[in-house]
């Protein structure tokens, strides 16, 4: 057995995504998400910031910056597993916009307890693992994307 030298880090396995359930209708979506809490997923999330961008006013599953539908799935985003805060990611990727639509990768359910629920729609916890690029505005049919890891090739030394 050979010892690994410092700096010889192994890259993360390549990740591919397969289409999961559609974001609408929401009842079957919520049933699927609740049944797959241990599955790593990537979802489009609309993040509306408080003026002057000092916190999150609301966040919900969606692919456009339109106001949330009456049955929108609102999420509480836990960024405790990120090395950089979600607000810093939003500031970098959305360049001063008050509404940002990003692909977020994580796990439905989360690890943190929810804060006391303010008046309004129920919040569903989502534990973030990674913040991806903004959602393309012409995304026709938004779906949950399910992550699948490819096994890295084994190298003989």
C-alpha positions as MATLAB code, in Angstrom:
seq = 'XXXXXXXXXXXXXXXXXXXXXXXXXXXXXXXXXXXXXXXXXXXXXXXXXXXXXXXXXXXXXXXXXXXXXXXXXXXXXXXXXXXXXXXXXXXXXXXXXXXXXXXXXXXXXXXXXXXXXXXXXXXXXXXXXXXXXXXXXXXXXXXXXXXXXXXXXXXXX';
ca = [
       0.000    0.000    0.000;
       1.422    3.325   -0.989;
       0.829    6.445    1.013;
      -0.881    9.321   -0.728;
       1.205   12.442   -1.029;
      -0.283   15.727    0.154;
      -1.992   17.439   -2.740;
      -2.859   14.193   -4.523;
      -6.562   14.712   -4.133;
      -8.933   12.539   -6.096;
     -11.520   14.394   -8.153;
     -15.192   13.986   -7.399;
     -16.822   11.347   -9.573;
     -18.536   12.773  -12.647;
     -22.200   13.479  -12.024;
     -24.944   13.059  -14.552;
     -28.596   13.851  -14.075;
     -31.750   12.119  -15.241;
     -35.147   13.761  -15.411;
     -37.399   13.179  -12.439;
     -40.891   14.466  -11.798;
     -42.211   17.711  -13.240;
     -42.535   20.725  -10.937;
     -46.262   20.773  -11.690;
     -48.682   19.549  -10.543;
     -47.327   19.987   -7.029;
     -49.191   17.205   -5.161;
     -47.410   14.331   -6.985;
     -44.139   16.300   -6.856;
     -44.318   16.648   -3.061;
     -45.218   12.962   -2.690;
     -42.187   12.003   -4.800;
     -39.838   14.374   -2.929;
     -41.010   13.112    0.477;
     -40.481    9.498   -0.659;
     -36.944   10.242   -1.927;
     -35.425   12.270    0.918;
     -32.039   10.542    0.645;
     -31.735   11.159   -3.091;
     -29.402   13.886   -4.289;
     -31.400   16.142   -6.607;
     -30.990   19.340   -8.595;
     -33.956   21.708   -8.734;
     -34.673   25.146  -10.173;
     -35.347   27.555   -7.316;
     -36.577   31.144   -7.429;
     -34.902   33.250   -4.737;
     -36.442   36.639   -3.947;
     -34.175   38.878   -1.898;
     -35.155   41.437    0.720;
     -34.331   44.997   -0.238;
     -31.501   45.964   -0.309;
     -30.460   42.311   -0.783;
     -29.704   41.569    2.878;
     -31.500   38.263    3.109;
     -33.985   35.953    1.454;
     -37.580   37.120    1.388;
     -38.910   33.880   -0.095;
     -37.719   30.921   -2.153;
     -39.768   28.387   -4.072;
     -39.406   25.768   -6.793;
     -39.762   27.363  -10.203;
     -37.973   28.202  -13.418;
     -38.975   31.824  -14.039;
     -38.887   35.021  -12.031;
     -42.704   35.257  -12.128;
     -44.472   35.558   -8.766;
     -45.198   32.171   -7.165;
     -48.337   30.296   -8.153;
     -50.908   29.694   -5.423;
     -49.706   26.093   -5.063;
     -45.961   26.821   -5.382;
     -43.645   24.686   -3.249;
     -41.850   27.097   -0.906;
     -38.502   25.961    0.480;
     -36.299   26.809    3.434;
     -32.753   26.665    2.049;
     -30.072   25.412    4.437;
     -26.602   26.413    3.266;
     -24.740   24.937    6.250;
     -22.949   22.393    3.998;
     -21.700   25.053    1.567;
     -18.245   26.556    1.972;
     -19.579   29.927    0.780;
     -22.952   31.283    1.889;
     -25.935   31.067   -0.430;
     -26.275   34.872   -0.364;
     -22.685   35.213   -1.606;
     -23.412   32.752   -4.419;
     -26.561   34.697   -5.347;
     -24.653   37.998   -5.336;
     -21.983   36.513   -7.613;
     -24.250   34.636  -10.028;
     -27.115   37.123  -10.275;
     -25.172   40.410  -10.263;
     -27.395   42.630   -8.127;
     -30.792   41.325   -9.242;
     -33.511   41.162   -6.609;
     -34.926   37.909   -8.067;
     -32.555   35.091   -8.954;
     -33.450   31.704  -10.456;
     -30.717   29.123   -9.844;
     -30.205   25.396  -10.159;
     -29.568   24.140   -6.614;
     -28.282   20.684   -5.745;
     -28.998   19.043   -2.438;
     -31.288   16.792   -0.474;
     -34.979   17.224    0.207;
     -35.746   17.321    3.893;
     -32.535   18.848    5.152;
     -30.563   18.293    8.321;
     -31.424   21.475   10.189;
     -34.598   22.149   12.092;
     -36.841   24.714   10.489;
     -37.117   28.093   12.132;
     -40.540   29.051   13.463;
     -42.841   29.214   10.459;
     -43.875   32.771    9.636;
     -47.353   33.439    8.320;
     -47.700   32.305    4.742;
     -47.227   29.092    2.815;
     -45.606   26.084    4.504;
     -41.843   25.793    4.121;
     -40.166   22.561    3.026;
     -36.523   22.108    4.106;
     -33.876   21.685    1.402;
     -30.250   21.049    2.375;
     -27.901   22.550   -0.211;
     -24.774   20.765   -1.402;
     -23.955   22.916   -4.427;
     -25.109   26.077   -6.216;
     -25.155   25.782  -10.010;
     -25.679   28.344  -12.763;
     -28.825   30.399  -13.310;
     -31.741   28.658  -14.997;
     -32.061   29.495  -18.688;
     -35.158   31.678  -19.161;
     -36.465   29.492  -21.998;
     -36.628   26.272  -19.925;
     -39.892   24.857  -21.273;
     -40.763   22.039  -18.891;
     -38.940   22.209  -15.553;
     -38.309   18.915  -13.782;
     -36.459   17.743  -10.728;
     -33.139   16.295  -11.886;
     -31.889   13.179  -10.137;
     -28.116   12.886   -9.683;
     -26.341    9.682  -10.637;
     -22.651    9.243   -9.942;
     -20.468    7.521  -12.461;
     -17.816    5.274  -11.001;
     -14.353    6.726  -11.590;
     -12.121    4.549  -13.699;
      -9.745    2.487  -11.625;
      -6.152    3.247  -12.486;
      -3.501    0.608  -12.148;
      -0.227    1.928  -10.787;
];
